[in-house]
Amino acid sequence: MSDQYCVFGNPVAHSKSPLIHAAFARTTGEDLSYTARLAAVDGFSEAVFEFVAMGGRGANVTVPFKEDAFRLATRLSERAERAGAVNTLAFNDQEIFGDNTDGAGLVRDITHNLGVVLAGKRILLLGAGGATRGVIAPLLACQPASLSIANRTVAKAQALSEAFADIAAVNAGNFADFAGQSFDVLINATSASLAGESLPLPPGIFAAGSLAYDMMYGKGETPFLKLAREQGAGRCADGLGMLAEQAAEAFYVWRGVRPETAAVLADLRAALGG
Ligand code: ATR
């Protein structure tokens, strides 16, 4: 029987992970099956134990279980520890290993797929929730000139700045606090796009030739990328590449083989109709 993997979420039926990992398995020749498993909102650990008892070898974890997975893991990678959340689990003997590939996925999409160098750049992260927390350390590892966090609730941006102060200085403020500054890479990690809302960004915040990156994706342009285009961002990208790259990194954690993402990314893009 093939090695079994899955993604846990609630809801999970919409997840693209089964399609992505099936494509990775085909192209790498790895013998595995990958399914989507719905867990009850208060039943994450039971769902994991059931899957392990069936012989499950590893899992991805999506909304709303990334913090549950962090608590359930018996061993954490350093990047999961830093992220405070787990999106990848590997089950070996008695161990539940927890990792987080989101930040690595974002960095690889920006640097490898989009060809944008992050070293020496002024980066602005918009939002201060779990999505932001997961990418701070991997972004700092790229040696940007500066990293700033703008959030509607300034206290949450400040708390993140303090949490990563041992790695590097991280500026924090609300959106208006960054008036008069401009950035080379602006990354939307808020959930504002989900509600179709746009962010109150001060004019002039997109430097000439800047990259506007939205971790969200969907059919058509997201509200953040529309704003970015209107305010003169040099380049716009949505989070579909990050989705494919975090999956490739998880596949590597499980199998020790790194799949190519270009073909699957093109398929995902075509399925979105973009
Ligand atoms: P996630 O885990 O996806 O990051 P989260 O922890 O709920 O989700 O964080 C959502 C982020 O989006 C927060 O930074 C939130 O701002 P607040 O901290 O002020 O709540 C931000 N956000 C959501 N809707 C927003 C909106 N309409 N305008 C600005 N920021 C918004």
Boltz pocket constraint, residues with backbone or C-beta under 6 A from the ligand:
constraints:
  - pocket:
      binder: B
      contacts: [[A, 126], [A, 127], [A, 128], [A, 129], [A, 130], [A, 131], [A, 132], [A, 151], [A, 152], [A, 153], [A, 156], [A, 189], [A, 190], [A, 191], [A, 192], [A, 195], [A, 197], [A, 198], [A, 199]]
      max_distance: 6.0
